[in-house]
Amino acid sequence: MRTIYFGTFVHSLALADLQVIPSAAVGVAENGTIEFLDQNASSAEASAERHSWPAGSYSVVASDPSSASFFFPGFFDTHIHASQYPNVGLFGKTTLLDWLNSYTFPLESSFSDLKVADNVYSRVIARTLGNGTTTAAYYATVHAAGTNLLADIALKAGQRAFIGRCCMDANSPDYYCDKNLEEAQKATLEVLDHIKKIDPNHDIVSPILTPRFAASCSKELLCWLGKLSTETSLPVQTHISENLLEVELVKSMHPFAASYAGVYDKCGLLHDKTILAHAVHLTDDERLLIAKRGSGVAHCPASNSALTSGETRVKWLLDAGVKVGLGTDVSGGFTPSILHTARQALLVSRHLSMKGDETHKLSIEEVLYLATLGGAEVCGLANKLGNFLPGKKWDAQLITLDCKNSPVDIFPWELEKHEDLVAKWLFNGDDRNVAKVWVDGKLVAGTAFISFQ
């Protein structure tokens, strides 16, 4: 049945344009597509009549007009390691390269056991959905069977997901790597075939080619993945310039290119369906190359701070035309929440501005754009997701700030100050405020969903 959603709506139309609509109605077709957005609606019924929806042909979901609640687009997590979820908060005093060897590779190697994979993947998907993440770009492990299981779980849960098997045939532990190029090719194609079987049109779950990062891949593997991406038009995700020692390692391993970005470019991996995580230490030339190729950046402020990797200059990237979204980067990042990550992005930008350049500062409007429409652009889905414009899919959250045990205290005089409510949510909210989550028009998560279940 078609549905009309009625109440307060908040969504981004552009980087600094966060639109708050106090009384609106959104009509959603049975297939999850938004048919109309009435910005001055008096009631769901009045909008139904205006659009010739007969009584009895639709249901109504309304935010409570007497409460601090609003509809908001689903979040995009453009960079998250599903297999690392048990290690959230575990990084000690390490930096990137020793963290990988001390914490990450030992954990990921255990995913040859499908019971381990099932336990972890089920919980990370439930947790991210419960935090309002309707689309996630996941890294799995080198194991094809475990990666296929991640795709199965995401599809069953109803979360949009890009599923990537980590390709790594160089500079990796003997106990955890692709033993050779042929093994990496076979395992990668096995995952592509599996996802094609379970979601033939990639409507909800899509494969994404995943060279872990240039320092863990041979030139031959990188170039094979680039060729495969060209032949199949599949997206790519990888890391770039996260840590200064990593940048030097890539330079020594791949002298055929003038820069880190150049390695990916020469191997055919830098294009408009590429998601590059971190981009902390890019040069001016790399920034321009990434913009020219149309690639996007997953900004991971929590991880960059936790592992002392550095501060990504988001405004500097945006000014050059580079697409930017947000990534939790679990488990370098200590939170699976994109709302928390948006908070971190704002604070990191202020630390950059304290060094004397105010142009680095991000606003509330801008970080919420990065969390939604910006992420949709990075994932190549801005034509169908990211806000509530007609023709897009209903991937949404119902946020309730005055719910039971809410971390956000709301006072009576604030109920009509919608922009202030959004600000308080950004800085104080968490998953307790996520009452309902929809993907493709289907209710899949939220505190109300859990209660109903």
Residue pairs with C-beta under 8 A, 6 or more apart in sequence:
1 30
1 57
1 58
1 59
2 27
2 28
2 29
2 30
2 35
2 53
2 57
2 58
2 59
3 27
3 28
3 58
3 59
3 60
3 61
3 394
3 441
4 25
4 26
4 27
4 28
4 44
4 47
4 48
4 53
4 58
4 59
4 60
4 61
5 25
5 26
5 28
5 60
5 61
5 62
5 71
5 394
5 396
6 24
6 25
6 26
6 41
6 43
6 44
6 47
6 60
6 61
6 62
6 63
7 23
7 24
7 62
7 63
7 64
7 65
7 69
7 70
7 71
8 20
8 21
8 22
8 23
8 24
8 63
8 69
8 70
8 71
8 418
9 19
9 20
9 21
9 24
9 26
9 37
9 70
9 71
9 72
9 388
10 18
10 19
10 20
10 21
10 70
10 71
10 72
10 418
10 422
11 18
11 19
11 72
11 73
11 372
11 373
11 387
11 388
12 18
12 19
12 73
12 365
12 368
12 369
12 372
12 373
12 374
12 386
12 387
13 19
13 373
13 387
14 369
14 373
15 318
15 365
15 366
15 369
15 374
16 363
16 365
16 366
16 369
17 365
17 369
18 364
18 365
18 368
18 369
18 422
20 70
20 418
20 419
20 422
21 39
22 418
23 40
23 41
23 42
24 37
24 38
24 39
24 40
24 41
25 36
25 37
25 38
25 41
25 43
25 44
25 46
25 47
26 34
26 36
26 37
26 38
26 71
26 388
26 394
27 34
27 35
27 36
27 37
27 38
27 47
27 48
27 51
27 53
27 58
28 34
28 35
28 394
28 441
29 35
29 441
30 441
31 440
31 441
32 393
32 394
32 440
32 441
32 442
33 391
33 392
33 393
33 394
33 441
34 388
34 389
34 390
34 391
34 392
34 393
34 394
35 51
35 390
36 47
36 51
36 390
37 388
37 389
37 390
38 47
38 50
41 47
44 60
44 62
45 55
45 60
48 54
48 55
48 58
61 398
61 436
63 69
63 70
63 71
63 398
63 400
64 400
66 415
67 400
67 401
67 402
67 415
68 400
68 401
68 402
68 408
68 410
68 414
68 415
68 421
69 398
69 399
69 400
69 401
69 402
69 435
70 398
70 399
70 418
70 421
70 422
71 388
71 396
71 397
71 398
71 399
72 132
72 372
72 396
72 397
72 398
72 399
73 372
73 373
73 385
73 386
73 387
73 388
73 395
73 396
73 397
74 132
74 133
74 134
74 135
74 372
74 385
74 395
74 396
74 397
74 437
74 438
74 439
75 131
75 132
75 133
75 134
75 135
75 326
75 338
75 339
75 371
75 372
75 375
75 397
76 133
76 134
76 135
76 136
76 325
76 326
76 338
76 371
76 372
76 374
76 375
76 376
76 378
76 379
76 385
76 386
77 128
77 133
77 135
77 136
77 137
77 326
77 327
77 328
77 336
77 338
77 341
77 375
78 137
78 275
78 277
78 296
78 298
78 325
78 326
78 327
78 375
78 378
78 379
79 137
79 139
79 237
79 275
79 277
79 298
79 300
79 327
79 328
79 329
80 124
80 128
80 136
80 137
80 138
80 139
80 327
80 328
80 329
80 330
80 333
80 336
81 104
81 138
81 139
81 329
81 330
81 331
81 332
82 120
82 121
82 124
82 125
82 136
82 138
82 139
82 140
82 150
82 330
83 107
83 108
83 111
83 117
83 120
83 121
83 139
83 140
83 141
83 146
84 104
84 107
84 108
84 330
84 331
84 332
85 120
85 123
85 124
85 127
85 330
85 331
85 336
86 107
86 120
86 331
87 103
87 104
87 107
87 331
88 330
88 331
88 333
88 334
88 335
88 336
89 331
89 334
90 103
90 331
91 99
91 103
91 306
91 307
91 331
91 332
91 334
92 102
92 103
94 102
94 103
94 307
95 243
95 245
95 307
95 308
95 309
96 242
96 243
96 245
96 246
96 307
96 309
96 332
97 243
97 245
97 246
97 249
99 307
99 332
101 173
103 331
104 331
105 172
105 173
105 175
105 176
106 176
108 141
108 142
108 166
108 176
109 141
109 173
109 175
109 176
110 116
111 117
111 120
111 140
111 141
111 143
111 146
112 143
112 146
114 145
114 146
114 149
117 141
117 143
117 145
117 146
117 149
117 150
118 149
118 153
121 146
121 149
121 150
121 153
122 153
124 330
124 336
125 136
125 153
125 154
125 157
125 159
125 161
126 157
126 445
127 336
128 136
128 159
128 328
128 336
129 157
129 158
129 159
129 437
129 444
129 445
130 431
130 434
130 437
130 445
130 446
130 447
130 450
131 336
131 337
131 338
131 339
131 430
131 431
131 434
132 338
132 339
132 397
132 399
132 431
132 434
132 437
133 159
133 336
133 338
134 159
134 160
134 385
134 395
134 396
134 397
134 437
134 438
134 439
135 159
135 160
135 161
135 162
135 375
135 376
135 379
135 381
135 385
135 395
136 154
136 159
136 160
136 161
136 162
137 161
137 162
137 164
137 208
137 237
137 275
137 298
137 327
137 379
138 150
138 154
138 161
138 162
138 163
138 164
139 164
139 166
139 210
139 212
139 237
140 146
140 147
140 150
140 163
140 164
140 165
140 166
140 210
141 147
141 165
141 166
142 165
142 166
142 167
142 168
142 176
142 177
142 178
142 187
143 165
143 187
144 165
144 187
144 188
144 190
144 191
144 194
147 163
147 164
147 165
147 191
148 190
148 191
148 194
148 195
150 161
150 163
151 161
151 163
151 191
151 194
151 195
151 198
151 199
151 205
151 207
152 198
154 160
154 161
154 163
154 204
154 205
155 161
155 198
155 199
155 204
155 205
157 444
157 445
158 204
158 439
158 440
158 442
158 444
159 204
159 439
159 444
160 204
160 205
160 385
160 395
160 439
160 440
161 204
161 205
161 206
162 206
162 207
162 208
162 235
162 237
162 379
163 191
163 195
163 205
163 206
163 207
163 208
164 207
164 208
164 209
164 210
164 237
165 187
165 188
165 191
165 210
166 210
166 212
167 178
167 184
167 188
167 209
167 210
167 211
167 212
167 217
167 221
167 225
168 177
168 178
168 184
168 211
168 212
168 216
168 217
169 177
169 178
169 179
169 180
169 181
169 183
169 184
169 216
169 217
169 218
169 221
170 177
170 215
170 216
170 217
170 218
170 221
170 253
171 215
171 216
171 249
171 253
172 216
177 216
178 184
178 187
178 221
181 218
181 220
181 221
181 224
184 221
184 224
185 224
188 209
188 225
188 228
191 207
192 207
192 232
192 234
195 202
195 205
195 206
195 207
196 207
198 205
199 205
199 206
203 440
204 439
204 440
206 234
206 235
207 234
208 234
208 235
208 236
208 237
208 275
209 225
209 228
209 229
209 234
209 235
209 236
209 237
209 269
210 236
210 237
210 238
211 217
211 221
211 222
211 225
211 236
211 238
211 269
212 238
212 239
213 238
213 239
213 240
213 242
213 246
213 250
214 222
214 238
214 240
214 250
214 253
214 254
214 260
214 263
214 264
215 246
215 249
215 250
215 253
217 225
219 254
219 256
219 267
222 263
222 264
222 267
222 269
223 267
223 268
225 236
225 267
225 269
226 236
226 264
226 267
226 268
226 269
227 268
228 234
229 235
229 236
229 268
229 269
229 271
229 273
230 268
233 273
234 273
235 273
235 274
235 275
235 379
235 380
236 269
236 271
236 273
236 274
236 275
237 274
237 275
237 276
237 277
237 298
238 264
238 269
238 274
238 275
238 276
238 277
239 246
239 276
239 277
239 278
240 260
240 261
240 264
240 276
240 277
240 278
240 279
240 282
241 247
241 260
241 261
241 278
241 279
241 280
241 281
241 282
241 286
242 277
242 278
242 280
242 281
242 304
242 307
242 309
242 310
243 280
243 281
243 307
243 309
243 310
244 281
244 310
247 260
247 281
250 260
250 263
251 260
254 263
256 263
256 266
257 263
257 265
257 266
258 285
259 283
259 285
259 286
259 289
260 282
260 286
261 270
261 276
261 282
261 286
261 289
261 290
262 286
262 289
264 270
264 274
264 276
265 289
265 293
270 289
270 290
270 293
270 295
271 293
271 294
271 295
272 293
272 294
272 295
272 380
273 380
274 293
274 295
274 296
275 295
275 296
275 297
275 298
275 325
275 378
275 379
276 290
276 295
276 296
276 297
276 298
277 297
277 298
277 300
277 327
277 329
278 297
278 298
278 299
278 300
278 303
278 304
278 309
278 312
278 329
279 290
279 297
279 299
279 312
279 317
280 304
280 309
280 310
280 311
280 312
281 310
282 290
282 317
287 316
287 317
287 320
287 322
288 320
290 297
290 322
291 320
291 321
291 322
294 323
295 322
295 323
296 322
296 323
296 324
296 325
296 377
296 378
296 379
297 312
297 317
297 322
297 323
297 324
297 325
297 378
298 325
298 326
298 327
298 329
298 378
299 312
299 314
299 324
299 325
299 326
299 327
299 345
299 370
300 312
300 326
300 327
300 328
300 329
300 332
300 333
300 341
301 311
301 312
301 326
301 341
301 344
301 345
301 347
301 348
302 328
302 329
302 332
302 333
302 334
302 335
302 340
302 341
302 344
303 309
303 327
303 328
303 329
303 332
303 333
303 334
304 310
304 311
304 312
304 348
305 344
305 348
306 332
306 333
306 334
307 332
311 348
311 351
311 352
312 348
313 352
313 360
314 324
314 345
314 349
314 360
314 362
314 370
315 349
315 359
315 360
315 361
315 362
316 360
317 324
318 324
323 374
323 377
323 378
324 370
324 374
324 378
325 370
325 371
325 374
325 375
325 376
325 377
325 378
325 379
326 338
326 341
326 342
326 345
326 367
326 370
326 371
326 374
326 375
327 333
327 341
328 335
328 336
328 337
328 338
328 341
330 336
333 341
335 341
337 430
337 431
338 371
339 371
339 425
339 426
339 429
339 430
340 430
341 371
342 367
342 368
342 370
342 371
342 426
343 367
343 426
343 427
345 362
345 367
345 370
346 362
346 363
346 364
346 367
346 426
349 360
349 361
349 362
350 361
352 360
352 361
353 359
353 360
353 361
362 370
364 422
364 423
364 426
367 426
368 422
368 426
372 386
372 387
373 382
373 386
373 387
374 386
375 386
376 382
376 384
376 385
376 386
377 386
383 392
384 391
384 392
384 393
385 392
385 393
385 395
386 392
388 396
393 440
393 441
394 438
394 440
394 441
395 438
395 439
395 440
396 437
396 438
397 434
397 435
397 436
397 437
397 438
397 446
398 434
398 435
398 436
398 437
398 446
398 448
399 425
399 429
399 433
399 434
399 435
400 406
400 433
400 435
401 408
401 410
401 421
401 424
401 425
401 429
401 433
402 408
402 410
403 432
403 433
403 435
403 447
405 432
406 432
406 433
407 428
407 429
407 430
407 432
407 433
408 424
408 425
408 428
408 429
408 433
410 421
410 424
414 420
414 421
414 424
415 421
425 433
431 447
432 447
434 445
434 446
434 447
435 446
435 447
435 448
436 443
436 445
436 446
436 448
436 449
437 443
437 444
437 445
437 446
437 449
438 444
443 449
